[in-house]
């Protein structure tokens, strides 16, 4: 059955075909479960981004609705993430309204860039970022995020530095100012969150009794909603203390109630006095000025968002996922979200895993999650002011510590130490100079290795013998392509082989080579001429039809080409008898 016109425009509507009551219940349960996860995370990630807590909720409801209409993977949930929150925080520290306005514009521009990538089919660009680079980047980011939350976790007031090292130094220098109540609450919250996380590993056997299955379900629900439970309990403690006239914890403060207004993203802002680059007077920024302030983030944030979203889609949806459709869904989630005061969003692996474990049937579960977030904005925000900041920091830290992927180091060390270098470069530079330059340096390091392997292909040089005992030098490339950077390398290796083994025929084995470029073929022609002066024949062995065609055009009539060992022996014998070429014979 073909797709209707509506389904072509809104691919997500195909999920409505045969949407039964059973699917409604399953999606509702999954949507509410994910909502209980995204509510505390949204508040925490907004704080991480340097924004008021309600902006995390503004960012949590539009993506689910848009993805339900356009997305292709039922498990994916779109919303704020720790990584994008950290990258947004680089532009929200000037004070006043400039922080939210720059974050909202970054969300809009990220969506535009992602849409442009979809139109130009540039989603494959994320393939340039290798797994070691990704691991180094996310691990460094996890440490940066964790360090940025130490101040709130310990109840230390004041600035915490702008980078990983400066943040840690600031926290250590001000450790004596840590508040005992906040520190205890924060550390205990992390311990409880990590302990509750282990409950999801408890498996209920199929043959278990009804009571055992109920216990297993309760354990799973508690593990899934652990962030909401910790925030709820700590908020109740803070509320109880407040009613007694005590305030032992630093609280989140007033959270603006109500659904955000639908409005265009801001295209101008004012950096307040003391917050602008000159630090003395307010500075008005037009659209161009805001673009300059956002800088590389306009390109880097979309790339990171696409990288994460595509990875999640592939993990849950397999090979049936259309990358372009995912790009369109993600881009419109950001563009539409910016009209509701959202900062940049992407797919969340942790919430997508919760969605999957909750038994979601279609992306419509995201609509239920969005509805729960809207309900919280309309009803629950007066109570959010009692949430301790230490509890929100604990939620962030307990989430990001699992982004440190140290387990990949051992297999890489054992199998391919070279691949550790791009990851290490990314990790170290991300901590020292920033995640943008760290990621760029890692990618460039990877590209440099690719170029080096192209310029220095592995060539196996051996002296072989025919059945009649005639010796020849066999040069076998172990790579499937020979491009122009490798020309001089091939010539040098051949020259060294001749000096070592004498003036005997050279056989260039092309059985593994699928592609030559014109410059490489021309270089082979120059090598042939050099060998001719020494009366050394150059024979091409087993080239493919494409390679043979290019070599015939380049080497013209001088191409000596064979396809098997019998033809090689015949050609060597003919060359020996007709051309007067002297062969070494193996007399053993």
Secondary structure per residue as TSV (DSSP state, phi and psi in degrees):
chain	resnum	aa	ss	phi	psi
A	1	X	-	360.0	126.4
A	2	X	-	-74.5	168.5
A	3	X	-	-81.1	142.1
A	4	X	-	-77.6	171.0
A	5	X	H	-62.4	-40.1
A	6	X	H	-63.9	-40.1
A	7	X	H	-69.3	-27.0
A	8	X	H	-71.5	-38.2
A	9	X	H	-77.3	-42.7
A	10	X	S	-121.1	86.0
A	11	X	G	-56.1	-29.3
A	12	X	G	-66.1	-20.4
A	13	X	G	-69.1	-12.7
A	14	X	G	-66.8	-20.0
A	15	X	G	-66.2	-19.3
A	16	X	G	-73.5	-16.0
A	17	X	T	-64.7	121.1
A	18	X	T	65.3	28.2
A	19	X	-	-75.8	99.0
A	20	X	-	-89.2	171.1
A	21	X	H	-60.6	-33.8
A	22	X	H	-63.5	-39.8
A	23	X	H	-65.8	-39.6
A	24	X	H	-60.1	-46.5
A	25	X	H	-63.5	-44.8
A	26	X	H	-62.2	-45.8
A	27	X	H	-67.1	-35.6
A	28	X	H	-65.1	-45.4
A	29	X	H	-61.6	-46.3
A	30	X	H	-64.0	-41.7
A	31	X	H	-62.4	-43.3
A	32	X	H	-67.5	-40.8
A	33	X	H	-61.8	-45.8
A	34	X	H	-64.8	-36.4
A	35	X	H	-61.5	-39.3
A	36	X	H	-66.7	-22.4
A	37	X	H	-83.4	-41.6
A	38	X	H	-76.3	-25.5
A	39	X	H	-61.5	-56.7
A	40	X	H	-66.6	-35.4
A	41	X	H	-65.9	-40.9
A	42	X	H	-60.6	-44.8
A	43	X	H	-61.9	-42.0
A	44	X	H	-69.3	-42.4
A	45	X	H	-69.8	-30.8
A	46	X	H	-63.5	-42.1
A	47	X	H	-62.8	-42.1
A	48	X	H	-60.9	-36.3
A	49	X	T	-77.1	-1.9
A	50	X	T	80.7	23.4
A	51	X	S	-118.6	166.8
A	52	X	-	-68.1	150.5
A	53	X	T	-56.7	-32.4
A	54	X	H	-64.2	-22.3
A	55	X	H	-67.6	-26.4
A	56	X	H	-66.3	-35.3
A	57	X	H	-75.9	-35.3
A	58	X	H	-58.5	-33.3
A	59	X	H	-83.9	-6.0
A	60	X	H	-101.2	-9.2
A	61	X	H	-109.5	-28.3
A	62	X	H	-72.1	-42.0
A	63	X	H	-57.8	-39.8
A	64	X	H	-64.2	-38.5
A	65	X	H	-70.0	-46.0
A	66	X	H	-64.1	-43.6
A	67	X	H	-66.8	-33.0
A	68	X	H	-61.4	-31.1
A	69	X	H	-86.5	-29.1
A	70	X	H	-118.9	-20.8
A	71	X	-	-77.9	166.8
A	72	X	S	-120.9	0.2
A	73	X	-	-122.6	119.7
A	74	X	T	-66.8	-26.0
A	75	X	T	-80.6	-23.8
A	76	X	-	-66.7	133.6
A	77	X	-	-120.3	131.8
A	78	X	E	-101.0	134.4
A	79	X	E	176.1	-169.5
A	80	X	-	-69.0	146.5
A	81	X	-	-131.8	161.2
A	82	X	H	-62.6	-41.6
A	83	X	H	-66.3	-48.7
A	84	X	H	-68.1	-30.8
A	85	X	H	-64.0	-42.6
A	86	X	H	-61.9	-44.0
A	87	X	H	-67.4	-32.6
A	88	X	H	-68.7	-34.5
A	89	X	H	-62.2	-17.7
A	90	X	T	-67.1	-14.2
A	91	X	T	-122.6	11.3
A	92	X	-	-115.7	13.1
A	93	X	-	-96.4	7.8
A	94	X	S	-81.1	-17.9
A	95	X	-	94.3	173.5
A	96	X	T	64.9	-148.1
A	97	X	T	-86.6	-3.3
A	98	X	H	-65.9	-36.2
A	99	X	H	-60.3	-57.6
A	100	X	H	-59.1	-38.3
A	101	X	H	-67.2	-41.0
A	102	X	H	-67.4	-38.0
A	103	X	H	-65.5	-41.8
A	104	X	H	-66.7	-42.1
A	105	X	H	-65.4	-38.3
A	106	X	H	-61.4	-38.2
A	107	X	H	-62.0	-46.1
A	108	X	H	-63.4	-48.1
A	109	X	H	-67.0	-34.5
A	110	X	H	-61.3	-42.8
A	111	X	H	-63.0	-38.9
A	112	X	H	-64.7	-44.3
A	113	X	H	-63.5	-41.6
A	114	X	H	-64.6	-38.1
A	115	X	H	-66.5	-40.0
A	116	X	H	-63.1	-39.8
A	117	X	H	-62.0	-37.5
A	118	X	H	-68.1	-43.4
A	119	X	H	-63.5	-40.2
A	120	X	T	-88.8	4.5
A	121	X	T	56.1	46.9
A	122	X	-	-100.4	12.8
A	123	X	G	-59.7	-25.6
A	124	X	G	-68.0	-10.4
A	125	X	G	-59.7	-29.3
A	126	X	G	-66.6	-16.3
A	127	X	G	-69.2	-16.2
A	128	X	G	-71.8	-14.9
A	129	X	S	-96.1	108.0
A	130	X	-	-75.5	167.5
A	131	X	H	-61.5	-45.6
A	132	X	H	-58.3	-39.7
A	133	X	H	-65.1	-42.8
A	134	X	H	-61.5	-43.1
A	135	X	H	-63.6	-44.6
A	136	X	H	-61.8	-40.7
A	137	X	H	-66.5	-50.3
A	138	X	H	-68.0	-35.1
A	139	X	H	-66.4	-44.2
A	140	X	H	-64.3	-40.6
A	141	X	H	-62.5	-40.0
A	142	X	H	-60.6	-42.2
A	143	X	H	-65.7	-40.6
A	144	X	H	-63.8	-43.9
A	145	X	H	-64.3	-45.7
A	146	X	H	-60.0	-42.9
A	147	X	H	-64.2	-37.1
A	148	X	H	-66.9	-18.9
A	149	X	T	-96.3	-4.1
A	150	X	H	-62.8	-38.3
A	151	X	H	-60.7	-49.4
A	152	X	H	-69.5	-33.9
A	153	X	H	-63.2	-37.3
A	154	X	H	-96.2	-2.0
A	155	X	T	75.1	26.0
A	156	X	-	-87.1	128.0
A	157	X	-	-90.8	163.3
A	158	X	S	95.1	-178.6
A	159	X	-	-68.1	154.9
A	160	X	-	-124.0	15.8
A	161	X	-	87.4	168.6
A	162	X	S	-108.7	-8.7
A	163	X	S	-136.4	179.5
A	164	X	H	-61.6	-53.0
A	165	X	H	-63.6	-45.4
A	166	X	H	-65.8	-35.3
A	167	X	H	-64.1	-46.8
A	168	X	H	-63.3	-42.0
A	169	X	H	-61.4	-42.3
A	170	X	H	-63.5	-43.1
A	171	X	H	-63.8	-43.6
A	172	X	H	-64.1	-41.3
A	173	X	H	-66.1	-28.3
A	174	X	T	-109.2	18.7
A	175	X	G	-62.1	-26.2
A	176	X	G	-69.4	-17.7
A	177	X	G	-90.6	1.7
A	178	X	-	-62.1	139.7
A	179	X	-	-87.6	130.7
A	180	X	H	-62.2	-46.5
A	181	X	H	-62.7	-45.9
A	182	X	H	-64.1	-41.6
A	183	X	H	-62.6	-45.4
A	184	X	H	-64.0	-45.6
A	185	X	H	-60.5	-43.9
A	186	X	H	-65.0	-47.2
A	187	X	H	-66.1	-43.5
A	188	X	H	-63.7	-39.3
A	189	X	H	-62.0	-41.6
A	190	X	H	-63.2	-44.9
A	191	X	H	-61.5	-42.8
A	192	X	H	-65.6	-42.8
A	193	X	H	-62.2	-42.3
A	194	X	H	-68.2	-36.5
A	195	X	H	-68.0	-44.4
A	196	X	H	-65.8	-30.1
A	197	X	H	-61.3	-31.8
A	198	X	G	-71.5	-17.5
A	199	X	G	-63.2	-28.5
A	200	X	G	-70.8	-13.6
A	201	X	G	-82.8	-8.5
A	202	X	-	-75.7	118.0
A	203	X	-	-99.7	137.7
A	204	X	-	-97.5	118.2
A	205	X	-	-65.5	149.7
A	206	X	T	-58.7	-31.1
A	207	X	T	-88.9	10.0
A	208	X	-	-65.9	155.3
A	209	X	-	-70.9	168.1
A	210	X	H	-60.0	-41.6
A	211	X	H	-63.5	-40.7
A	212	X	H	-64.5	-38.3
A	213	X	H	-67.0	-37.5
A	214	X	H	-64.6	-42.5
A	215	X	H	-61.3	-42.6
A	216	X	H	-61.9	-40.6
A	217	X	H	-65.5	-41.3
A	218	X	H	-63.3	-43.3
A	219	X	H	-59.9	-43.1
A	220	X	H	-64.7	-42.8
A	221	X	H	-63.2	-42.9
A	222	X	H	-64.3	-42.9
A	223	X	H	-64.4	-39.1
A	224	X	H	-70.5	-41.8
A	225	X	T	-96.5	22.0
A	226	X	H	-60.7	-38.4
A	227	X	H	-62.3	-45.8
A	228	X	H	-64.5	-38.3
A	229	X	H	-65.3	-45.2
A	230	X	H	-63.8	-44.1
A	231	X	H	-63.6	-40.7
A	232	X	H	-64.4	-45.8
A	233	X	H	-67.2	-45.6
A	234	X	H	-66.4	-34.0
A	235	X	H	-66.9	-38.6
A	236	X	H	-64.2	-40.1
A	237	X	H	-62.1	-44.7
A	238	X	H	-64.9	-39.6
A	239	X	H	-63.5	-43.2
A	240	X	H	-61.5	-44.4
A	241	X	H	-64.1	-38.8
A	242	X	H	-63.6	-38.7
A	243	X	H	-65.5	-24.1
A	244	X	T	-91.7	6.8
A	245	X	T	80.5	18.2
A	246	X	-	-116.5	146.8
A	247	X	-	-136.5	75.7
A	248	X	-	-73.6	-17.7
A	249	X	S	-115.1	153.8
A	250	X	-	-80.6	121.7
A	251	X	B	-99.8	163.4
A	252	X	-	-63.3	-38.1
A	253	X	-	93.1	-175.5
A	254	X	-	-62.4	130.2
A	255	X	-	-109.6	125.9
A	256	X	-	-61.3	131.6
A	257	X	-	-92.3	155.0
A	258	X	S	99.9	160.4
A	259	X	-	-74.3	137.7
A	260	X	-	-64.2	150.3
A	261	X	-	-68.3	145.9
A	262	X	-	-82.6	115.8
A	263	X	-	-155.7	161.1
A	264	X	-	-64.6	149.3
A	265	X	-	-60.2	148.4
A	266	X	-	-71.4	134.9
A	267	X	S	-112.7	13.9
A	268	X	-	-157.6	157.4
A	269	X	E	-156.1	171.3
A	270	X	E	-127.6	121.2
A	271	X	E	-81.5	120.7
A	272	X	-	-69.3	165.6
A	273	X	T	-57.6	133.3
A	274	X	T	85.8	-9.7
A	275	X	T	-113.1	-19.5
A	276	X	S	-71.9	174.2
A	277	X	T	-59.7	-32.3
A	278	X	T	-81.7	-13.7
A	279	X	S	71.0	2.7
A	280	X	S	-118.4	-38.7
A	281	X	S	-134.1	160.8
A	282	X	-	-67.0	153.5
A	283	X	E	-136.5	123.4
A	284	X	E	-88.4	129.9
A	285	X	E	-113.1	125.8
A	286	X	-	-81.8	-170.3
A	287	X	H	-60.1	-42.1
A	288	X	H	-63.9	-41.6
A	289	X	H	-64.6	-37.7
A	290	X	H	-67.7	-37.1
A	291	X	H	-61.2	-44.0
A	292	X	H	-64.3	-38.5
A	293	X	H	-66.1	-41.9
A	294	X	H	-71.7	-33.4
A	295	X	T	52.5	-130.0
A	296	X	T	-65.4	-18.9
A	297	X	H	-61.1	-27.5
A	298	X	H	-61.9	-30.9
A	299	X	H	-96.0	-38.5
A	300	X	H	-72.2	-41.9
A	301	X	H	-59.6	-47.2
A	302	X	H	-61.5	-39.1
A	303	X	H	-63.5	-44.5
A	304	X	H	-65.4	-40.3
A	305	X	H	-62.7	-44.5
A	306	X	H	-65.6	-42.6
A	307	X	H	-57.2	-47.5
A	308	X	H	-66.8	-43.3
A	309	X	H	-68.3	-41.5
A	310	X	H	-64.9	-40.0
A	311	X	H	-62.0	-42.9
A	312	X	H	-66.6	-43.5
A	313	X	H	-61.0	-42.5
A	314	X	H	-68.2	-36.7
A	315	X	H	-64.3	-38.9
A	316	X	H	-99.7	-31.6
A	317	X	H	-99.4	-13.1
A	318	X	G	71.4	-155.7
A	319	X	G	-76.1	-9.9
A	320	X	G	-79.4	-1.2
A	321	X	-	-80.3	134.2
A	322	X	-	-91.2	109.9
A	323	X	H	-59.1	-36.7
A	324	X	H	-65.9	-41.1
A	325	X	H	-63.4	-40.1
A	326	X	H	-63.7	-38.1
A	327	X	H	-63.3	-44.0
A	328	X	H	-62.8	-44.8
A	329	X	H	-62.1	-43.3
A	330	X	H	-66.9	-42.2
A	331	X	H	-63.7	-44.2
A	332	X	H	-71.8	-26.2
A	333	X	H	-63.0	-40.4
A	334	X	H	-74.7	-43.0
A	335	X	H	-63.6	-49.8
A	336	X	H	-66.0	-37.8
A	337	X	H	-62.2	-34.2
A	338	X	H	-64.5	-23.4
A	339	X	T	-76.7	-10.0
A	340	X	T	-119.6	30.2
A	341	X	T	65.7	34.6
A	342	X	-	-87.6	148.0
A	343	X	-	-95.9	172.5
A	344	X	-	-55.1	138.9
A	345	X	-	-130.4	161.7
A	346	X	E	-159.2	-175.0
A	347	X	E	-70.3	141.7
A	348	X	-	-107.2	122.4
A	349	X	H	-67.4	-41.9
A	350	X	H	-64.6	-45.2
A	351	X	H	-71.4	-32.0
A	352	X	H	-66.2	-36.6
A	353	X	H	-65.4	-39.6
A	354	X	H	-62.3	-42.7
A	355	X	H	-59.6	-45.0
A	356	X	H	-64.1	-46.0
A	357	X	H	-67.0	-22.9
A	358	X	T	-81.4	-4.4
A	359	X	T	82.4	31.7
A	360	X	-	-61.3	142.6
A	361	X	-	-105.0	-32.7
A	362	X	S	-144.3	164.9
A	363	X	T	-63.9	-7.8
A	364	X	T	-63.0	-19.1
A	365	X	H	-56.2	-29.6
A	366	X	H	-65.0	-30.1
A	367	X	H	-67.5	-40.0
A	368	X	H	-64.9	-38.4
A	369	X	H	-62.3	-44.9
A	370	X	H	-60.9	-38.9
A	371	X	H	-64.2	-38.6
A	372	X	H	-65.4	-39.6
A	373	X	H	-64.1	-42.4
A	374	X	H	-63.4	-38.8
A	375	X	H	-62.3	-42.0
A	376	X	I	-63.9	-40.1
A	377	X	I	-63.0	-35.3
A	378	X	I	-84.5	-26.5
A	379	X	I	-119.4	-40.7
A	380	X	I	-94.2	-13.0
A	381	X	H	-57.7	-31.6
A	382	X	H	-60.2	-24.9
A	383	X	H	-90.0	-13.8
A	384	X	H	-66.8	-21.3
A	385	X	T	-64.6	-17.7
A	386	X	T	-91.4	2.4
A	387	X	-	-73.6	122.1
A	388	X	B	-67.7	138.5
A	389	X	H	-63.3	-31.3
A	390	X	H	-62.9	-34.9
A	391	X	H	-67.9	-41.3
A	392	X	H	-65.5	-39.0
A	393	X	H	-64.3	-37.4
A	394	X	H	-63.5	-39.1
A	395	X	H	-60.2	-44.0
A	396	X	H	-67.6	-48.3
A	397	X	H	-63.1	-42.9
A	398	X	H	-68.0	-19.1
A	399	X	H	-86.1	-42.6
A	400	X	H	-81.3	-18.6
A	401	X	G	-64.6	-22.7
A	402	X	G	-84.3	-0.9
A	403	X	G	-82.1	-12.8
A	404	X	-	-80.1	103.0
A	405	X	-	-97.3	67.6
A	406	X	T	-71.6	-17.8
A	407	X	T	-68.7	-15.9
A	408	X	H	-81.2	-11.7
A	409	X	H	-66.5	-45.4
A	410	X	H	-61.2	-50.6
A	411	X	H	-64.3	-34.5
A	412	X	H	-67.9	-39.1
A	413	X	H	-64.1	-37.7
A	414	X	H	-76.7	-35.4
A	415	X	H	-101.5	-41.4
A	416	X	-	-153.8	86.3
A	417	X	T	-62.0	-27.4
A	418	X	H	-59.2	-35.5
A	419	X	H	-70.9	-15.3
A	420	X	H	-72.1	-24.1
A	421	X	H	-64.8	-51.4
A	422	X	H	-59.0	-39.0
A	423	X	H	-64.5	-42.5
A	424	X	H	-66.4	-41.3
A	425	X	H	-59.8	-45.9
A	426	X	H	-61.9	-46.3
A	427	X	H	-62.2	-51.3
A	428	X	H	-66.4	-47.7
A	429	X	H	-68.9	-32.3
A	430	X	H	-62.6	-37.3
A	431	X	H	-73.9	-35.1
A	432	X	H	-86.7	-48.8
A	433	X	T	-114.5	-7.8
A	434	X	-	124.7	153.2
A	435	X	H	-68.5	-31.8
A	436	X	H	-63.9	-52.7
A	437	X	H	-68.2	-32.4
A	438	X	H	-63.6	-45.6
A	439	X	H	-64.8	-44.0
A	440	X	H	-61.2	-43.1
A	441	X	H	-63.9	-39.5
A	442	X	H	-63.7	-43.8
A	443	X	H	-63.4	-43.7
A	444	X	H	-64.9	-35.7
A	445	X	H	-64.1	-42.8
A	446	X	H	-61.6	-45.5
A	447	X	H	-61.8	-39.4
A	448	X	H	-61.4	-40.0
A	449	X	H	-66.0	-38.8
A	450	X	H	-63.3	-44.5
A	451	X	H	-63.7	-40.8
A	452	X	H	-62.6	-42.5
A	453	X	H	-65.2	-31.5
A	454	X	H	-71.8	-38.6
A	455	X	H	-78.3	-25.5
A	456	X	T	-127.3	67.2
A	457	X	-	-64.4	150.5
A	458	X	-	-73.8	122.3
A	459	X	E	-117.3	121.1
A	460	X	E	-91.7	120.5
A	461	X	E	-111.7	121.5
A	462	X	E	-137.4	157.7
A	463	X	E	-102.1	117.3
A	464	X	E	-110.7	165.7
A	465	X	E	-128.2	142.5
A	466	X	-	-80.2	175.6
A	467	X	T	-65.8	-23.2
A	468	X	T	-89.9	1.6
A	469	X	-	91.1	7.0
A	470	X	B	-78.1	130.8
A	471	X	E	-92.1	149.3
A	472	X	E	-152.7	158.9
A	473	X	E	-91.8	121.2
A	474	X	E	-103.7	118.9
A	475	X	E	-110.6	117.3
A	476	X	E	-121.1	110.6
A	477	X	E	-70.4	136.7
A	478	X	S	-93.4	4.8
A	479	X	S	-109.0	157.3
A	480	X	S	-87.1	-3.7
A	481	X	E	-140.8	146.8
A	482	X	E	-124.5	112.7
A	483	X	-	-113.3	173.9
A	484	X	G	-56.4	-32.9
A	485	X	G	-64.6	-17.7
A	486	X	G	-91.1	-1.4
A	487	X	H	-59.2	-54.8
A	488	X	H	-65.0	-34.1
A	489	X	H	-62.6	-45.6
A	490	X	H	-63.0	-43.4
A	491	X	H	-63.5	-41.8
A	492	X	H	-66.4	-42.8
A	493	X	H	-62.0	-41.1
A	494	X	H	-64.9	-44.0
A	495	X	H	-61.7	-42.7
A	496	X	H	-64.6	-37.1
A	497	X	H	-65.7	-40.1
A	498	X	H	-67.4	-41.0
A	499	X	H	-62.7	-34.9
A	500	X	H	-80.2	-37.3
A	501	X	H	-111.5	-4.1
A	502	X	-	95.7	174.6
A	503	X	S	-82.0	75.1
A	504	X	-	-118.1	160.4
A	505	X	-	-54.6	148.3
A	506	X	E	-111.3	125.5
A	507	X	E	-111.7	119.9
A	508	X	E	-98.5	107.9
A	509	X	E	-81.3	112.1
A	510	X	-	-105.6	16.3
A	511	X	T	-65.4	-27.2
A	512	X	T	-96.5	-5.8
A	513	X	-	-91.1	121.7
A	514	X	-	-101.5	-15.6
A	515	X	E	-150.5	131.6
A	516	X	E	-117.7	143.8
A	517	X	-	-99.6	170.4
A	518	X	H	-63.7	-38.6
A	519	X	H	-64.6	-41.1
A	520	X	H	-64.6	-40.2
A	521	X	H	-64.3	-40.0
A	522	X	H	-64.2	-38.4
A	523	X	H	-63.1	-36.3
A	524	X	H	-65.7	-34.6
A	525	X	H	-64.1	-41.8
A	526	X	H	-65.6	-37.8
A	527	X	H	-63.8	-40.2
A	528	X	H	-60.7	-41.2
A	529	X	H	-65.7	-38.8
A	530	X	H	-63.0	-41.3
A	531	X	H	-70.1	-32.3
A	532	X	H	-60.5	-37.0
A	533	X	H	-62.8	-26.8
A	534	X	T	-97.7	7.9
A	535	X	T	58.5	41.7
A	536	X	-	-112.8	117.6
A	537	X	-	-75.1	146.1
A	538	X	E	-112.8	120.2
A	539	X	E	-115.6	133.7
A	540	X	E	-96.4	126.2
A	541	X	E	-112.5	121.8
A	542	X	S	64.8	38.7
A	543	X	-	-76.0	150.3
A	544	X	-	-72.8	169.4
A	545	X	H	-62.8	-38.2
A	546	X	H	-67.6	-45.2
A	547	X	H	-66.1	-41.3
A	548	X	H	-61.8	-39.9
A	549	X	H	-62.4	-43.8
A	550	X	H	-66.8	-41.8
A	551	X	H	-67.3	-36.4
A	552	X	H	-63.5	-39.1
A	553	X	H	-68.4	-30.3
A	554	X	H	-88.1	-48.7
A	555	X	H	-85.7	-10.7
A	556	X	G	55.5	-135.9
A	557	X	G	-74.5	-10.8
A	558	X	G	-82.3	1.2
A	559	X	-	-71.2	121.1
A	560	X	E	-105.1	113.8
A	561	X	E	-134.5	133.5
A	562	X	E	-130.7	159.9
A	563	X	S	-116.3	-12.0
A	564	X	S	-154.0	177.7
A	565	X	H	-67.3	-35.2
A	566	X	H	-65.2	-44.7
A	567	X	H	-64.3	-35.8
A	568	X	H	-63.6	-45.5
A	569	X	H	-64.5	-40.6
A	570	X	H	-62.4	-43.4
A	571	X	H	-66.0	-41.9
A	572	X	H	-63.6	-37.7
A	573	X	H	-67.6	-41.6
A	574	X	H	-64.5	-43.1
A	575	X	H	-62.3	-38.1
A	576	X	H	-66.4	-40.4
A	577	X	H	-82.8	-35.4
A	578	X	H	-91.6	-34.9
A	579	X	S	-99.7	-3.3
A	580	X	-	72.6	19.4
A	581	X	-	-77.3	133.1
A	582	X	-	-89.2	130.7
A	583	X	-	-109.6	144.2
A	584	X	-	-81.6	138.5
A	585	X	B	-114.6	142.3
A	586	X	-	-85.0	109.1
A	587	X	-	-87.9	0.8
A	588	X	-	-70.0	360.0
